[in-house]
Amino acid sequence: MIKALSSPIRLSAVNCHIFPNFSLANQTSYRVGGEAQWYVAPRTWEALQATFEWFQKQDIPLMLLGAGSNLLISDHGIDGLVLSTRYLRYRNFDPETGCVTVAAGDPVAKIAWQAARRGWRGLEWAVGIPGTVGGAVVMNAGAHRQCAADCLVSAVVVSPDGIVETLTSKDLNYSYRTSSLQGAKKLVLEATFQLEMGFSRQEVMATTQHNLQQRKSSQPYDKPSCGSVFRNPTSHAAGWLIEQLGLKGYRIGNAEISHRHANFILNCGQAKAQDIFRLIYHAQEQVEARWSLLLEPEVKILGEFSAS
Ligand SMILES: Cc1cc2nc3c(=O)[nH]c(=O)nc-3n(C[C@H](O)[C@H](O)[C@H](O)COP(=O)(O)OP(=O)(O)OC[C@H]3O[C@@H](n4cnc5c(N)ncnc54)[C@H](O)[C@@H]3O)c2cc1C
């Protein structure tokens, strides 16, 4: 990674700092990764605009970050500006329409609970997902046979040149864990979801609680991870394929294929991003050798890695 040889940039009019050489390990659920050459987490639209004005004058790449719960960032870090939307937060539940409009940084699980408390259905699936609304829109996050695409009406996005657009669910070209926003360099500012009103609070809370319990009993939440590492191929679940190879518990360094769920790779303490990467590569190689099937990572792998 190129080191930024300076002190923080202060965007004083909007009370926002752009930090040089900022450690990203605490910004991801894996708790691994090197530094961002520059890092910023604006809290307001004005701070975001000022950040983009600064960015436009630099000749550096841009990487967008939500809660970092689906990212594997290289130990060597990331060149350019890493911009996190995790502190952009507001929400509005409209009782006339049943729509909820939420800023990108709001945790999607929190919105699921708030909807459940109102007796509004549609987001119960999101309760165990530790990411932001922005990340859920981009990833088409899903669980319990439902996903963001099922209730998303539109997303407001902005490009670094300041152009704001409202994209409909159709524009986002959704399919399984993917959208047209992946790699598009358009920042999701807010999203609107259509929910169903008029159910009893107890009923929706019960489904939401049930979903959370089910996940906690089948998935390892006690160690850092990114959730499912691989997309499920159409034939079999990725975890089942890995499990058949006896890879549960297989370790490289301090990264381990979970005993509980073989599609999870855990950081068992001080693992390197490179350990996790090699484990991903190993599982891919083994599955391909046995079933001639290339598992495709769901986790976004960013920065430099080596397969050896
Ligand atoms: C324990 C655990 C369980 C999980 N379970 C599930 C599950 O059941 N289902 C599921 O789908 N996922 C699951 N995940 C993965 C992850 O939580 C989701 O993919 C989530 O939607 C990612 O959101 P995030 O805010 O963390 O995004 P990040 O990981 O920060 O980013 C993911 C991608 O979205 C982009 N992005 C993020 N925010 C924005 C924005 N505002 N504008 C533009 N681009 C943006 C990033 O550039 C990146 O490409 C799990 C993860 C963990 C750790």
The ligand as an SDF file (V2000), in Angstrom:
LIG
                    3D

 53 58  0  0  0  0  0  0  0  0999 V2000
  -21.9930  -13.5650   11.1950 C   0  0  0  0  0  0  0  0  0  0  0  0
  -22.4200  -13.1050    9.8180 C   0  0  0  0  0  0  0  0  0  0  0  0
  -23.5920  -13.5850    9.2630 C   0  0  0  0  0  0  0  0  0  0  0  0
  -23.9950  -13.1800    7.9790 C   0  0  0  0  0  0  0  0  0  0  0  0
  -25.1600  -13.6620    7.4730 N   0  0  0  0  0  0  0  0  0  0  0  0
  -25.5790  -13.2630    6.2510 C   0  0  0  0  0  0  0  0  0  0  0  0
  -26.8220  -13.7450    5.6940 C   0  0  0  0  0  0  0  0  0  0  0  0
  -27.5450  -14.5030    6.2990 O   0  0  0  0  0  0  0  0  0  0  0  0
  -27.1740  -13.3070    4.4730 N   0  0  0  0  0  0  0  0  0  0  0  0
  -26.4140  -12.4270    3.7550 C   0  0  0  0  0  0  0  0  0  0  0  0
  -26.8130  -12.0700    2.6420 O   0  0  0  0  0  0  0  0  0  0  0  0
  -25.2400  -11.9620    4.2470 N   0  0  0  0  0  0  0  0  0  0  0  0
  -24.8060  -12.3540    5.4640 C   0  0  0  0  0  0  0  0  0  0  0  0
  -23.6050  -11.8950    5.9590 N   0  0  0  0  0  0  0  0  0  0  0  0
  -22.7590  -11.0320    5.1200 C   0  0  0  0  0  0  0  0  0  0  0  0
  -23.0000   -9.5210    5.2770 C   0  0  0  0  0  0  0  0  0  0  0  0
  -23.5020   -9.2020    6.5700 O   0  0  0  0  0  0  0  0  0  0  0  0
  -23.9410   -8.9880    4.2090 C   0  0  0  0  0  0  0  0  0  0  0  0
  -23.4300   -9.2010    2.9120 O   0  0  0  0  0  0  0  0  0  0  0  0
  -24.2190   -7.4920    4.4000 C   0  0  0  0  0  0  0  0  0  0  0  0
  -25.2670   -7.0910    3.5540 O   0  0  0  0  0  0  0  0  0  0  0  0
  -22.9950   -6.6160    4.1260 C   0  0  0  0  0  0  0  0  0  0  0  0
  -23.2800   -5.3200    4.5980 O   0  0  0  0  0  0  0  0  0  0  0  0
  -22.1060   -4.3520    5.0730 P   0  0  0  0  0  0  0  0  0  0  0  0
  -22.7020   -3.0450    5.4390 O   0  0  0  0  0  0  0  0  0  0  0  0
  -21.2750   -4.9920    6.1110 O   0  0  0  0  0  0  0  0  0  0  0  0
  -21.2830   -4.2040    3.7190 O   0  0  0  0  0  0  0  0  0  0  0  0
  -19.7050   -4.3020    3.5130 P   0  0  0  0  0  0  0  0  0  0  0  0
  -19.2210   -5.6480    3.8940 O   0  0  0  0  0  0  0  0  0  0  0  0
  -19.0440   -3.1400    4.1470 O   0  0  0  0  0  0  0  0  0  0  0  0
  -19.6160   -4.1370    1.9230 O   0  0  0  0  0  0  0  0  0  0  0  0
  -20.1400   -5.1380    1.0810 C   0  0  0  0  0  0  0  0  0  0  0  0
  -20.1740   -4.5810   -0.3520 C   0  0  0  0  0  0  0  0  0  0  0  0
  -21.1180   -3.5140   -0.3920 O   0  0  0  0  0  0  0  0  0  0  0  0
  -20.4910   -2.2830   -0.7930 C   0  0  0  0  0  0  0  0  0  0  0  0
  -21.1190   -1.2140   -0.0060 N   0  0  0  0  0  0  0  0  0  0  0  0
  -21.3590   -1.1980    1.3430 C   0  0  0  0  0  0  0  0  0  0  0  0
  -22.0170   -0.0720    1.6750 N   0  0  0  0  0  0  0  0  0  0  0  0
  -22.1920    0.6330    0.5270 C   0  0  0  0  0  0  0  0  0  0  0  0
  -22.8130    1.8790    0.2080 C   0  0  0  0  0  0  0  0  0  0  0  0
  -23.3990    2.6420    1.1360 N   0  0  0  0  0  0  0  0  0  0  0  0
  -22.8130    2.2750   -1.0830 N   0  0  0  0  0  0  0  0  0  0  0  0
  -22.2520    1.5170   -2.0610 C   0  0  0  0  0  0  0  0  0  0  0  0
  -21.6260    0.3520   -1.8280 N   0  0  0  0  0  0  0  0  0  0  0  0
  -21.6100   -0.0940   -0.5380 C   0  0  0  0  0  0  0  0  0  0  0  0
  -19.0070   -2.4680   -0.5110 C   0  0  0  0  0  0  0  0  0  0  0  0
  -18.2160   -1.6840   -1.3870 O   0  0  0  0  0  0  0  0  0  0  0  0
  -18.8430   -3.9680   -0.7920 C   0  0  0  0  0  0  0  0  0  0  0  0
  -18.7070   -4.1960   -2.1680 O   0  0  0  0  0  0  0  0  0  0  0  0
  -23.1970  -12.2670    7.2360 C   0  0  0  0  0  0  0  0  0  0  0  0
  -22.0110  -11.7790    7.8130 C   0  0  0  0  0  0  0  0  0  0  0  0
  -21.6250  -12.1830    9.0770 C   0  0  0  0  0  0  0  0  0  0  0  0
  -20.3470  -11.6200    9.6770 C   0  0  0  0  0  0  0  0  0  0  0  0
  1  2  1  0
  2  3  1  0
  2 52  2  0
  3  4  2  0
  4  5  1  0
  4 50  1  0
  5  6  2  0
  6  7  1  0
  6 13  1  0
  7  8  2  0
  7  9  1  0
  9 10  1  0
 10 11  2  0
 10 12  1  0
 12 13  2  0
 13 14  1  0
 14 15  1  0
 14 50  1  0
 15 16  1  0
 16 17  1  0
 16 18  1  0
 18 19  1  0
 18 20  1  0
 20 21  1  0
 20 22  1  0
 22 23  1  0
 23 24  1  0
 24 25  2  0
 24 26  1  0
 24 27  1  0
 27 28  1  0
 28 29  2  0
 28 30  1  0
 28 31  1  0
 31 32  1  0
 32 33  1  0
 33 34  1  0
 33 48  1  0
 34 35  1  0
 35 36  1  0
 35 46  1  0
 36 37  1  0
 36 45  1  0
 37 38  2  0
 38 39  1  0
 39 40  1  0
 39 45  2  0
 40 41  1  0
 40 42  2  0
 42 43  1  0
 43 44  2  0
 44 45  1  0
 46 47  1  0
 46 48  1  0
 48 49  1  0
 50 51  2  0
 51 52  1  0
 52 53  1  0
M  END
$$$$
